[in-house]
Amino acid sequence: MAVTIVDVAQKAGVSPSTVSRVISNDTRISQKTCRKVRKVMEELGYHPNMLAKSLVTKTTNNIGIVLPRPADELFQNQFFSEIIRGIVTKAASNGYDVLMTAGTNQIEEEKAVERLVQGRYVDGIILLSSRSDDQIISFLRDKQFPFVLVGRSNQYADIISVDNDNVAAAYDITRNLIVKGHRKIAFVSGPFNLTVSKDRIDGYQKALLEAGIEMQQEYMFEGSFTAQSSIEVTDRILALEDQPTAIIAIDDLVAFSVIRTLWNKGWRVPEKYSVVGFNNTLLSEMSLPPISSVDIGIYQMGNTTAQALIQSIKKDGFAQARIIMPHQLIWRESVQARCT
């Protein structure tokens, strides 16, 4: 015979309604009672019928993550796996499961989000990227459906978002390269329509302007967050008549691919080119040479994003509109000072 909520209540010495509240993560139930009830649930092998619960409470205890397209490329990049790890950890500790969805193009992506919302598959949604005039953000905002954006929206200042100050981060790394004697600095960006790309380009340009260095358009390269794109961009850099002495890559995977391509072409880092990246993933430490990078606290960003969404769903201490995570410059052997 299947174990029921009444069986759990009797063994735990509480009422069935208390067991139900524990299952729903009701904050009115003490931690002591929660631990006791969950221990009994585990001993009896009781698993709540979440479908039946959702019909009654109109909640699913599911969080949706919208993966940036193309999804088949993103798992090459440690940024996304690490931020998802942070999200899943925080969600699980609060009794939420995580669903992930993606589309191969904008229309598919929008339809996937509509299915999640209209079908009530999830209680809230996390968007892992933001583009100019993002229709998904507009849709979720119009529906007043709980969501949190990783990044910054250039449309709405009132939505909940978790981000770094990408302008300041790119400014800091560029300014430090200038202080180290570099005046010819290339920037390998992601797609220009991504907000993170625009912000980091702004910070890069701001540092050059402040130092009295003319911005050279030929030092600006648009790519994607993939190894193949980075190889192609590196070939374009090597084809320049006036070579840069330093290269800022928008991501550690991009920086790693740039260094590997330079090595294969017979050029050494940092003797010929200094290279820096962003995100300070494990790849930056394992590279040869180890890559200087901007640590943006990826795991904590995921954790904070999930917490902000859960607060929004529960309307429990509603999160501030824009949460800014700190960044830190990590210097390793991929950068060498130049004589000025």
C-alpha contacts under 8 A as a table, 3 or more apart, distances in Angstrom:
res1	aa1	res2	aa2	distance
3	V	7	D	6.29
3	V	8	V	7.69
3	V	44	L	7.01
3	V	45	G	7.36
3	V	46	Y	5.75
4	T	7	D	5.23
4	T	8	V	6.66
4	T	46	Y	7.06
5	I	8	V	5.13
5	I	9	A	6.19
5	I	16	P	6.12
5	I	19	V	6.91
5	I	20	S	7.67
5	I	46	Y	7.81
5	I	48	P	7.84
6	V	9	A	4.99
6	V	10	Q	6.13
6	V	15	S	7.91
6	V	16	P	5.62
7	D	10	Q	5.28
7	D	11	K	6.35
8	V	11	K	5.40
8	V	12	A	6.04
8	V	16	P	7.76
8	V	19	V	7.36
8	V	37	V	7.28
8	V	40	V	6.28
8	V	41	M	6.13
8	V	44	L	7.43
8	V	46	Y	7.64
9	A	12	A	5.17
9	A	13	G	5.83
9	A	14	V	5.02
9	A	15	S	5.40
9	A	16	P	5.17
9	A	18	T	7.75
9	A	19	V	6.20
9	A	37	V	7.67
10	Q	13	G	5.13
10	Q	14	V	6.47
10	Q	15	S	7.43
11	K	14	V	7.95
11	K	40	V	7.00
12	A	36	K	6.68
12	A	37	V	5.81
12	A	40	V	6.28
14	V	18	T	6.36
14	V	19	V	7.29
15	S	18	T	5.24
15	S	19	V	6.69
16	P	19	V	5.10
16	P	20	S	6.24
17	S	20	S	4.93
17	S	21	R	6.21
18	T	21	R	5.01
18	T	22	V	6.22
18	T	29	I	7.57
19	V	22	V	5.05
19	V	23	I	6.29
19	V	37	V	6.61
20	S	23	I	5.13
20	S	24	S	6.30
21	R	24	S	4.92
21	R	25	N	6.14
21	R	26	D	5.14
21	R	29	I	7.18
22	V	25	N	5.01
22	V	26	D	5.94
22	V	29	I	6.79
22	V	34	C	5.79
22	V	37	V	7.35
22	V	38	R	7.82
23	I	26	D	7.72
23	I	48	P	7.51
24	S	95	G	7.84
25	N	94	N	7.18
25	N	95	G	6.85
26	D	29	I	5.99
27	T	30	S	7.36
29	I	33	T	6.61
29	I	34	C	6.64
30	S	33	T	5.32
30	S	34	C	6.21
31	Q	34	C	4.94
31	Q	35	R	6.09
32	K	35	R	5.29
32	K	36	K	6.32
33	T	36	K	5.09
33	T	37	V	6.10
34	C	37	V	5.26
34	C	38	R	6.03
35	R	38	R	5.24
35	R	39	K	6.02
36	K	39	K	5.18
36	K	40	V	6.40
37	V	40	V	5.18
37	V	41	M	6.20
38	R	41	M	4.90
38	R	42	E	6.17
39	K	42	E	5.14
39	K	43	E	6.20
40	V	43	E	4.94
40	V	44	L	6.06
41	M	44	L	5.31
41	M	45	G	5.83
41	M	46	Y	4.92
41	M	47	H	7.38
42	E	45	G	4.99
42	E	46	Y	6.37
43	E	46	Y	7.86
49	N	52	A	5.51
49	N	53	K	6.28
50	M	53	K	4.85
50	M	54	S	5.96
50	M	60	T	7.20
51	L	54	S	5.15
51	L	55	L	6.42
51	L	60	T	7.61
52	A	55	L	5.26
52	A	56	V	6.61
53	K	56	V	5.27
53	K	57	T	6.02
53	K	58	K	7.80
53	K	59	T	7.71
53	K	60	T	7.90
54	S	57	T	5.13
54	S	58	K	4.88
54	S	59	T	4.82
54	S	60	T	5.17
55	L	58	K	5.37
55	L	59	T	7.52
59	T	122	V	7.69
59	T	123	D	6.20
60	T	120	R	7.62
60	T	121	Y	6.67
60	T	122	V	5.82
60	T	123	D	6.08
61	N	95	G	6.85
61	N	96	Y	4.82
61	N	97	D	6.41
61	N	122	V	6.98
61	N	123	D	6.44
62	N	96	Y	5.27
62	N	97	D	4.78
62	N	98	V	5.57
62	N	99	L	6.82
62	N	121	Y	7.13
62	N	122	V	4.71
62	N	123	D	5.86
62	N	124	G	7.48
63	I	91	A	7.73
63	I	96	Y	6.58
63	I	97	D	6.20
63	I	98	V	4.85
63	I	99	L	6.11
63	I	122	V	5.27
63	I	123	D	5.92
63	I	124	G	5.31
63	I	125	I	5.82
63	I	126	I	7.55
64	G	98	V	5.80
64	G	99	L	4.74
64	G	100	M	5.67
64	G	101	T	7.38
64	G	116	L	7.63
64	G	122	V	5.88
64	G	123	D	7.79
64	G	124	G	6.22
64	G	125	I	4.53
64	G	126	I	6.11
65	I	98	V	7.16
65	I	99	L	6.16
65	I	100	M	4.70
65	I	101	T	6.33
65	I	125	I	5.75
65	I	126	I	4.78
65	I	127	L	6.11
65	I	128	L	7.29
66	V	100	M	6.00
66	V	101	T	5.19
66	V	102	A	5.74
66	V	113	V	7.53
66	V	125	I	7.24
66	V	126	I	6.21
66	V	127	L	5.11
66	V	128	L	6.35
67	L	71	A	6.23
67	L	100	M	6.85
67	L	101	T	6.10
67	L	102	A	5.12
67	L	127	L	7.01
67	L	128	L	6.00
67	L	129	S	7.84
68	P	71	A	6.02
68	P	74	L	7.38
68	P	102	A	6.79
68	P	127	L	7.93
68	P	128	L	6.24
68	P	129	S	6.04
69	R	72	D	7.78
69	R	73	E	7.88
69	R	74	L	7.65
69	R	102	A	6.64
69	R	103	G	6.29
69	R	104	T	5.96
69	R	105	N	6.89
70	P	73	E	5.80
70	P	74	L	6.92
70	P	102	A	7.95
70	P	103	G	7.23
70	P	104	T	5.63
70	P	105	N	7.58
71	A	74	L	5.30
71	A	75	F	7.37
71	A	102	A	6.33
71	A	103	G	7.35
71	A	104	T	7.26
72	D	75	F	6.66
73	E	76	Q	5.70
73	E	77	N	7.61
73	E	225	F	7.89
73	E	226	T	6.86
74	L	77	N	5.46
74	L	80	F	6.59
74	L	225	F	7.65
75	F	78	Q	6.94
75	F	80	F	6.64
75	F	81	S	6.51
76	Q	226	T	7.27
77	N	80	F	6.07
77	N	81	S	7.12
77	N	225	F	7.35
77	N	226	T	7.67
77	N	253	L	6.44
78	Q	81	S	5.18
78	Q	82	E	5.94
78	Q	253	L	7.92
78	Q	281	T	6.43
78	Q	282	L	7.86
78	Q	283	L	7.88
79	F	82	E	5.33
79	F	83	I	6.16
79	F	279	N	6.80
79	F	281	T	6.95
79	F	298	I	6.74
80	F	83	I	5.20
80	F	84	I	6.00
81	S	84	I	5.20
81	S	85	R	6.13
82	E	85	R	4.98
82	E	86	G	6.41
82	E	298	I	6.28
82	E	299	Y	5.53
82	E	302	G	7.77
83	I	86	G	5.08
83	I	87	I	6.30
83	I	298	I	5.37
83	I	299	Y	5.02
83	I	300	Q	7.71
83	I	301	M	6.61
83	I	302	G	4.51
83	I	303	N	7.72
84	I	87	I	4.95
84	I	88	V	6.02
84	I	299	Y	7.82
84	I	302	G	6.22
85	R	88	V	5.23
85	R	89	T	6.07
85	R	299	Y	6.72
85	R	302	G	7.13
86	G	89	T	5.30
86	G	90	K	6.39
86	G	298	I	7.75
86	G	299	Y	4.62
86	G	300	Q	6.23
86	G	301	M	7.12
86	G	302	G	4.27
86	G	303	N	4.46
86	G	306	A	7.95
87	I	90	K	5.44
87	I	91	A	6.03
87	I	299	Y	7.89
87	I	302	G	4.51
87	I	303	N	4.93
87	I	304	T	7.76
87	I	305	T	6.79
87	I	306	A	5.16
88	V	91	A	5.01
88	V	92	A	5.91
88	V	97	D	7.60
88	V	98	V	6.63
88	V	303	N	7.87
88	V	306	A	7.84
89	T	92	A	5.34
89	T	93	S	6.31
89	T	303	N	7.06
90	K	93	S	5.24
90	K	94	N	6.48
90	K	303	N	5.41
90	K	306	A	6.12
90	K	307	Q	6.67
91	A	94	N	5.23
91	A	95	G	6.35
91	A	96	Y	4.89
91	A	97	D	6.53
91	A	98	V	7.35
91	A	306	A	6.14
91	A	307	Q	7.53
91	A	310	I	7.96
92	A	95	G	5.04
92	A	96	Y	5.15
92	A	97	D	6.21
93	S	96	Y	7.49
99	L	122	V	7.87
101	T	112	A	6.73
101	T	113	V	7.86
102	A	108	E	7.75
102	A	109	E	5.70
102	A	112	A	6.90
103	G	106	Q	6.91
103	G	107	I	7.67
103	G	108	E	4.73
103	G	109	E	4.17
103	G	110	E	7.89
103	G	112	A	7.04
104	T	108	E	6.38
104	T	109	E	7.02
105	N	108	E	5.47
105	N	109	E	6.16
106	Q	109	E	5.06
106	Q	110	E	6.17
107	I	110	E	5.18
107	I	111	K	6.22
108	E	111	K	5.11
108	E	112	A	6.13
109	E	112	A	5.16
109	E	113	V	6.45
110	E	113	V	5.25
110	E	114	E	6.24
110	E	135	Q	7.52
110	E	136	I	6.00
111	K	114	E	4.96
111	K	115	R	6.22
112	A	115	R	5.20
112	A	116	L	6.44
113	V	116	L	5.13
113	V	117	V	6.26
113	V	136	I	7.41
114	E	117	V	5.17
114	E	118	Q	5.76
114	E	119	G	7.96
115	R	118	Q	5.34
115	R	119	G	5.50
115	R	120	R	7.91
115	R	121	Y	7.84
116	L	119	G	5.51
116	L	120	R	5.89
116	L	121	Y	5.09
116	L	122	V	6.20
117	V	120	R	5.12
117	V	121	Y	6.66
117	V	122	V	6.88
117	V	145	F	7.62
118	Q	121	Y	7.96
120	R	123	D	7.00
122	V	125	I	7.25
123	D	146	P	7.17
123	D	313	I	6.70
124	G	145	F	6.72
124	G	146	P	4.78
124	G	147	F	5.35
124	G	309	L	6.73
124	G	310	I	7.86
124	G	313	I	6.54
125	I	146	P	6.51
125	I	147	F	4.56
125	I	148	V	6.54
125	I	309	L	7.58
126	I	147	F	5.59
126	I	148	V	5.00
126	I	149	L	5.89
126	I	150	V	7.33
126	I	305	T	7.65
126	I	306	A	7.74
126	I	309	L	7.53
127	L	130	S	7.45
127	L	147	F	7.48
127	L	148	V	6.35
127	L	149	L	4.81
127	L	150	V	6.00
128	L	149	L	6.37
128	L	150	V	4.99
128	L	151	G	7.37
129	S	149	L	6.99
129	S	150	V	5.89
129	S	151	G	6.11
129	S	194	L	7.64
130	S	134	D	6.63
130	S	149	L	7.38
130	S	150	V	7.56
130	S	151	G	6.30
130	S	152	R	6.68
130	S	153	S	6.28
130	S	194	L	6.12
130	S	195	T	5.96
130	S	196	V	7.84
131	R	134	D	5.32
131	R	153	S	7.65
131	R	193	N	5.78
131	R	194	L	4.65
131	R	195	T	5.69
132	S	153	S	7.81
132	S	154	N	6.56
132	S	155	Q	7.72
132	S	193	N	5.91
132	S	194	L	6.63
132	S	195	T	6.72
133	D	154	N	7.36
133	D	155	Q	6.45
134	D	137	I	5.58
134	D	138	S	6.67
134	D	155	Q	7.96
135	Q	138	S	4.99
135	Q	139	F	6.09
136	I	139	F	5.01
136	I	140	L	6.17
137	I	140	L	5.28
137	I	141	R	6.00
138	S	141	R	5.16
138	S	142	D	6.04
139	F	142	D	5.20
139	F	143	K	6.21
140	L	143	K	5.11
140	L	144	Q	6.06
140	L	145	F	5.38
140	L	146	P	7.52
140	L	147	F	7.17
141	R	144	Q	4.95
141	R	145	F	6.46
141	R	159	I	7.86
142	D	145	F	7.83
146	P	309	L	6.88
146	P	312	S	6.13
146	P	313	I	5.90
147	F	160	I	7.25
147	F	309	L	6.18
147	F	312	S	7.74
148	V	159	I	7.35
148	V	160	I	5.16
148	V	161	S	5.34
148	V	162	V	7.41
148	V	305	T	6.69
148	V	308	A	7.19
148	V	309	L	5.86
149	L	152	R	7.09
149	L	153	S	7.81
149	L	159	I	7.86
149	L	160	I	6.43
149	L	161	S	4.49
149	L	162	V	6.32
149	L	305	T	7.86
150	V	161	S	5.70
150	V	162	V	5.01
150	V	163	D	5.84
150	V	305	T	7.14
151	G	161	S	6.22
151	G	162	V	5.89
151	G	163	D	4.65
151	G	164	N	7.41
151	G	195	T	7.43
151	G	196	V	6.89
152	R	161	S	6.39
152	R	162	V	7.58
152	R	163	D	6.52
152	R	195	T	6.60
152	R	196	V	7.55
153	S	156	Y	5.84
153	S	157	A	7.02
153	S	161	S	7.93
153	S	195	T	7.27
154	N	157	A	7.63
154	N	195	T	7.29
156	Y	159	I	6.23
157	A	321	A	7.40
157	A	322	R	7.96
158	D	321	A	5.56
158	D	322	R	7.90
159	I	321	A	5.54
159	I	322	R	7.43
160	I	308	A	7.75
160	I	319	A	7.04
160	I	320	Q	6.66
160	I	321	A	4.29
160	I	322	R	5.59
160	I	323	I	7.69
161	S	305	T	7.65
161	S	321	A	6.31
161	S	322	R	4.91
161	S	323	I	6.08
162	V	301	M	6.88
162	V	304	T	7.39
162	V	305	T	6.01
162	V	322	R	6.06
162	V	323	I	4.73
162	V	324	I	6.00
162	V	325	M	7.23
163	D	166	N	7.93
163	D	301	M	7.47
163	D	322	R	7.58
163	D	323	I	6.28
163	D	324	I	5.08
163	D	325	M	5.94
164	N	169	A	7.79
164	N	296	I	6.75
164	N	324	I	5.13
164	N	325	M	4.91
164	N	326	P	6.32
164	N	327	H	6.93
165	D	168	A	5.40
165	D	169	A	6.20
165	D	324	I	6.47
165	D	325	M	7.46
165	D	326	P	7.62
165	D	327	H	7.95
166	N	169	A	4.92
166	N	170	A	6.06
166	N	196	V	6.72
166	N	199	D	5.57
166	N	200	R	5.34
166	N	203	G	7.27
167	V	170	A	5.45
167	V	171	Y	6.06
167	V	199	D	4.90
167	V	200	R	5.03
167	V	201	I	7.49
167	V	202	D	5.95
167	V	203	G	4.16
167	V	204	Y	7.64
168	A	171	Y	4.95
168	A	172	D	6.02
168	A	200	R	7.96
168	A	203	G	5.90
169	A	172	D	5.18
169	A	173	I	6.40
169	A	200	R	7.33
169	A	203	G	7.13
169	A	294	V	7.22
169	A	327	H	6.71
170	A	173	I	5.32
170	A	174	T	6.09
170	A	200	R	5.06
170	A	201	I	7.26
170	A	202	D	7.87
170	A	203	G	4.78
170	A	204	Y	5.34
171	Y	174	T	5.24
171	Y	175	R	5.91
171	Y	200	R	7.64
171	Y	202	D	7.94
171	Y	203	G	4.15
171	Y	204	Y	5.08
171	Y	205	Q	7.71
171	Y	206	K	6.50
171	Y	207	A	5.25
172	D	175	R	5.18
172	D	176	N	6.12
172	D	203	G	7.86
172	D	207	A	7.68
172	D	329	L	8.00
173	I	176	N	5.19
173	I	177	L	6.33
173	I	294	V	7.56
173	I	329	L	7.06
174	T	177	L	5.14
174	T	178	I	6.29
174	T	185	I	7.99
174	T	203	G	7.94
174	T	204	Y	5.75
174	T	207	A	6.08
174	T	208	L	7.48
174	T	248	I	7.83
175	R	178	I	5.02
175	R	179	V	6.23
175	R	207	A	5.42
175	R	208	L	7.45
175	R	211	A	7.98
176	N	179	V	4.96
176	N	180	K	6.24
177	L	180	K	4.98
177	L	181	G	6.61
177	L	182	H	5.56
177	L	246	A	7.66
177	L	337	A	7.84
178	I	181	G	5.17
178	I	182	H	4.71
178	I	183	R	5.87
178	I	211	A	7.78
179	V	182	H	7.18
180	K	336	Q	7.62
180	K	337	A	4.63
180	K	338	R	6.08
181	G	337	A	5.88
181	G	338	R	4.62
181	G	339	C	5.88
181	G	340	T	5.49
182	H	185	I	6.69
182	H	245	T	6.33
182	H	246	A	6.58
182	H	337	A	7.39
182	H	338	R	6.17
183	R	213	I	6.88
183	R	245	T	7.56
184	K	243	Q	7.54
184	K	244	P	4.58
184	K	245	T	5.60
184	K	246	A	6.57
185	I	219	Y	6.94
185	I	244	P	5.41
185	I	245	T	6.20
185	I	246	A	4.79
185	I	247	I	5.64
185	I	248	I	7.21
186	A	219	Y	4.44
186	A	220	M	6.02
186	A	221	F	7.79
186	A	244	P	6.07
186	A	246	A	6.27
186	A	247	I	4.70
186	A	248	I	6.12
187	F	201	I	7.72
187	F	204	Y	7.89
187	F	219	Y	6.21
187	F	220	M	5.14
187	F	221	F	6.19
187	F	247	I	5.84
187	F	248	I	4.80
187	F	249	A	6.08
187	F	250	I	7.67
188	V	220	M	6.37
188	V	221	F	4.86
188	V	222	E	6.21
188	V	223	G	6.79
188	V	233	V	7.54
188	V	247	I	7.20
188	V	248	I	6.08
188	V	249	A	4.78
188	V	250	I	6.10
189	S	192	F	7.18
189	S	197	S	5.98
189	S	201	I	7.58
189	S	220	M	7.44
189	S	221	F	5.86
189	S	222	E	4.97
189	S	223	G	5.80
189	S	224	S	7.43
189	S	249	A	6.49
189	S	250	I	5.28
190	G	194	L	7.35
190	G	197	S	5.69
190	G	222	E	5.69
190	G	223	G	4.87
190	G	224	S	4.70
190	G	225	F	6.22
190	G	250	I	6.45
191	P	194	L	5.81
191	P	197	S	6.66
191	P	222	E	5.80
191	P	223	G	5.82
191	P	224	S	5.80
192	F	195	T	7.76
192	F	197	S	5.71
192	F	198	K	6.26
192	F	222	E	6.51
193	N	197	S	7.29
193	N	198	K	7.29
194	L	197	S	5.33
194	L	198	K	6.52
195	T	198	K	5.11
195	T	199	D	6.15
196	V	199	D	5.21
196	V	200	R	6.17
197	S	200	R	5.33
197	S	201	I	6.09
197	S	250	I	7.51
198	K	201	I	5.18
198	K	202	D	6.15
199	D	202	D	5.04
199	D	203	G	6.37
200	R	203	G	5.07
200	R	204	Y	6.18
200	R	250	I	7.81
201	I	204	Y	5.01
201	I	205	Q	6.09
202	D	205	Q	5.19
202	D	206	K	6.01
203	G	206	K	5.04
203	G	207	A	6.33
204	Y	207	A	5.42
204	Y	208	L	6.48
205	Q	208	L	5.13
205	Q	209	L	6.08
205	Q	215	M	6.78
206	K	209	L	5.17
206	K	210	E	6.09
207	A	210	E	5.15
207	A	211	A	6.27
208	L	211	A	5.18
208	L	212	G	6.27
208	L	213	I	4.98
208	L	214	E	6.83
208	L	215	M	6.71
209	L	212	G	5.07
209	L	213	I	5.66
209	L	214	E	6.69
209	L	215	M	7.33
210	E	213	I	7.57
216	Q	219	Y	5.62
216	Q	220	M	7.43
217	Q	220	M	5.42
218	E	221	F	7.53
218	E	240	L	7.98
219	Y	237	I	7.74
219	Y	244	P	7.59
221	F	233	V	6.85
222	E	233	V	7.88
223	G	229	S	5.72
223	G	230	S	6.64
223	G	233	V	6.85
224	S	229	S	5.83
224	S	230	S	7.33
225	F	229	S	7.31
225	F	230	S	7.69
225	F	251	D	7.12
225	F	253	L	7.14
225	F	254	V	6.32
226	T	229	S	5.47
226	T	230	S	6.38
226	T	253	L	7.12
226	T	254	V	6.63
227	A	230	S	5.13
227	A	231	I	6.29
227	A	253	L	6.80
227	A	254	V	6.25
227	A	257	S	5.49
228	Q	231	I	5.17
228	Q	232	E	6.46
228	Q	257	S	7.98
229	S	232	E	5.21
229	S	233	V	6.26
230	S	233	V	5.04
230	S	234	T	6.09
230	S	254	V	5.53
230	S	255	A	7.92
230	S	257	S	5.83
230	S	258	V	5.94
231	I	234	T	5.14
231	I	235	D	6.41
231	I	257	S	6.21
231	I	258	V	6.15
231	I	261	T	5.97
232	E	235	D	5.21
232	E	236	R	6.53
233	V	236	R	5.02
233	V	237	I	6.34
234	T	237	I	4.96
234	T	238	L	6.25
234	T	258	V	5.78
234	T	261	T	6.81
234	T	262	L	7.31
235	D	238	L	5.13
235	D	239	A	6.31
236	R	239	A	5.06
236	R	240	L	6.78
237	I	240	L	5.46
237	I	243	Q	7.34
238	L	243	Q	7.15
240	L	243	Q	5.74
244	P	247	I	7.16
244	P	273	Y	7.41
245	T	272	K	6.78
245	T	273	Y	4.94
245	T	274	S	6.30
246	A	273	Y	5.22
246	A	274	S	4.45
246	A	275	V	5.75
247	I	273	Y	7.04
247	I	274	S	6.18
247	I	275	V	4.81
247	I	276	V	6.50
248	I	255	A	7.60
248	I	275	V	5.93
248	I	276	V	5.06
248	I	277	G	6.06
249	A	252	D	7.03
249	A	254	V	5.90
249	A	255	A	5.15
249	A	275	V	7.32
249	A	276	V	6.04
249	A	277	G	4.78
249	A	278	F	6.99
250	I	254	V	6.84
250	I	255	A	7.62
250	I	277	G	5.87
250	I	278	F	5.72
251	D	254	V	5.23
251	D	255	A	6.25
251	D	277	G	5.06
251	D	278	F	4.52
251	D	279	N	6.36
252	D	255	A	4.85
252	D	256	F	5.98
252	D	276	V	7.82
252	D	277	G	4.67
252	D	278	F	5.39
252	D	279	N	6.33
252	D	280	N	6.73
252	D	281	T	6.75
252	D	283	L	6.93
252	D	284	S	6.08
252	D	291	I	7.69
252	D	293	S	7.18
253	L	256	F	5.05
253	L	257	S	6.17
253	L	283	L	7.23
254	V	257	S	5.16
254	V	258	V	6.14
254	V	277	G	7.44
255	A	258	V	5.06
255	A	259	I	6.23
255	A	275	V	6.66
255	A	276	V	6.44
255	A	277	G	5.36
255	A	291	I	7.59
256	F	259	I	5.20
256	F	260	R	6.19
256	F	283	L	7.62
256	F	284	S	7.27
256	F	287	S	6.66
256	F	291	I	7.56
257	S	260	R	5.08
257	S	261	T	6.07
258	V	261	T	5.20
258	V	262	L	6.15
259	I	262	L	5.11
259	I	263	W	6.12
259	I	268	R	7.98
259	I	269	V	6.77
259	I	275	V	7.39
260	R	263	W	5.04
260	R	264	N	6.21
261	T	264	N	5.06
261	T	265	K	6.25
262	L	265	K	5.08
262	L	266	G	6.37
262	L	267	W	5.09
262	L	268	R	6.66
262	L	269	V	7.79
263	W	266	G	5.12
263	W	267	W	5.11
263	W	268	R	5.71
263	W	269	V	7.69
264	N	267	W	7.40
267	W	272	K	6.42
267	W	273	Y	7.97
268	R	271	E	5.60
268	R	272	K	5.60
268	R	273	Y	6.95
269	V	272	K	5.82
269	V	273	Y	5.25
269	V	274	S	5.86
269	V	275	V	7.19
269	V	289	P	7.15
269	V	334	S	5.90
269	V	335	V	7.59
270	P	273	Y	4.98
270	P	274	S	4.52
270	P	275	V	7.08
270	P	333	E	7.19
270	P	334	S	5.09
270	P	335	V	5.38
270	P	336	Q	5.55
271	E	274	S	7.28
271	E	336	Q	7.02
273	Y	335	V	7.86
274	S	334	S	5.66
274	S	335	V	4.47
274	S	336	Q	6.00
275	V	291	I	7.09
275	V	292	S	7.19
275	V	334	S	5.58
275	V	335	V	6.00
276	V	291	I	6.12
276	V	292	S	4.93
276	V	293	S	5.43
276	V	334	S	6.92
276	V	335	V	7.16
277	G	280	N	7.47
277	G	284	S	8.00
277	G	291	I	6.92
277	G	292	S	6.35
277	G	293	S	4.55
277	G	294	V	6.52
278	F	293	S	4.95
278	F	294	V	4.59
278	F	295	D	6.66
278	F	296	I	7.66
279	N	293	S	6.47
279	N	294	V	5.51
279	N	295	D	4.96
279	N	296	I	5.47
279	N	297	G	7.44
279	N	298	I	6.98
280	N	283	L	7.73
280	N	284	S	5.93
280	N	285	E	7.90
280	N	292	S	7.87
280	N	293	S	5.17
280	N	294	V	5.79
280	N	295	D	4.71
280	N	296	I	7.28
280	N	330	I	7.58
281	T	284	S	5.60
281	T	285	E	7.42
281	T	295	D	7.97
282	L	285	E	5.45
282	L	286	M	6.45
283	L	286	M	5.07
283	L	287	S	6.01
284	S	287	S	5.46
284	S	290	P	5.62
284	S	291	I	4.72
284	S	292	S	7.16
284	S	293	S	7.16
285	E	290	P	4.90
285	E	291	I	6.35
286	M	290	P	6.07
287	S	290	P	4.64
287	S	291	I	6.39
288	L	291	I	7.71
289	P	332	R	7.99
289	P	333	E	5.73
289	P	334	S	5.62
290	P	332	R	5.76
290	P	333	E	5.60
290	P	334	S	6.01
291	I	331	W	7.59
291	I	332	R	5.63
291	I	333	E	6.46
291	I	334	S	5.04
291	I	335	V	7.87
292	S	329	L	7.69
292	S	330	I	5.55
292	S	331	W	4.49
292	S	332	R	4.56
292	S	333	E	6.86
292	S	334	S	5.84
292	S	335	V	6.71
293	S	329	L	6.16
293	S	330	I	5.27
293	S	331	W	6.63
293	S	332	R	7.89
294	V	327	H	6.59
294	V	328	Q	5.68
294	V	329	L	4.66
294	V	330	I	5.94
295	D	298	I	7.91
295	D	327	H	5.51
295	D	328	Q	5.08
295	D	329	L	6.18
295	D	330	I	6.67
296	I	325	M	7.07
296	I	326	P	6.48
296	I	327	H	4.59
296	I	328	Q	6.71
297	G	300	Q	5.46
297	G	301	M	6.03
297	G	325	M	7.28
297	G	326	P	7.46
297	G	327	H	7.02
298	I	301	M	4.97
298	I	302	G	6.39
299	Y	302	G	5.20
299	Y	303	N	6.29
300	Q	303	N	4.87
300	Q	304	T	5.97
301	M	304	T	5.13
301	M	305	T	6.04
301	M	325	M	6.90
302	G	305	T	5.06
302	G	306	A	6.28
303	N	306	A	5.39
303	N	307	Q	6.28
304	T	307	Q	5.04
304	T	308	A	6.06
305	T	308	A	5.14
305	T	309	L	6.28
306	A	309	L	5.13
306	A	310	I	6.17
307	Q	310	I	5.14
307	Q	311	Q	6.16
308	A	311	Q	5.16
308	A	312	S	6.18
308	A	318	F	7.63
308	A	319	A	5.49
309	L	312	S	4.91
309	L	313	I	6.11
309	L	319	A	7.98
310	I	313	I	5.02
310	I	314	K	6.12
311	Q	314	K	5.20
311	Q	315	K	5.48
311	Q	316	D	4.94
311	Q	317	G	6.21
311	Q	318	F	5.55
311	Q	319	A	6.43
312	S	315	K	4.86
312	S	316	D	6.77
312	S	317	G	7.93
312	S	318	F	5.43
312	S	319	A	6.55
313	I	316	D	7.83
315	K	318	F	5.41
320	Q	323	I	6.67
331	W	335	V	7.44
332	R	335	V	6.68
333	E	336	Q	7.30
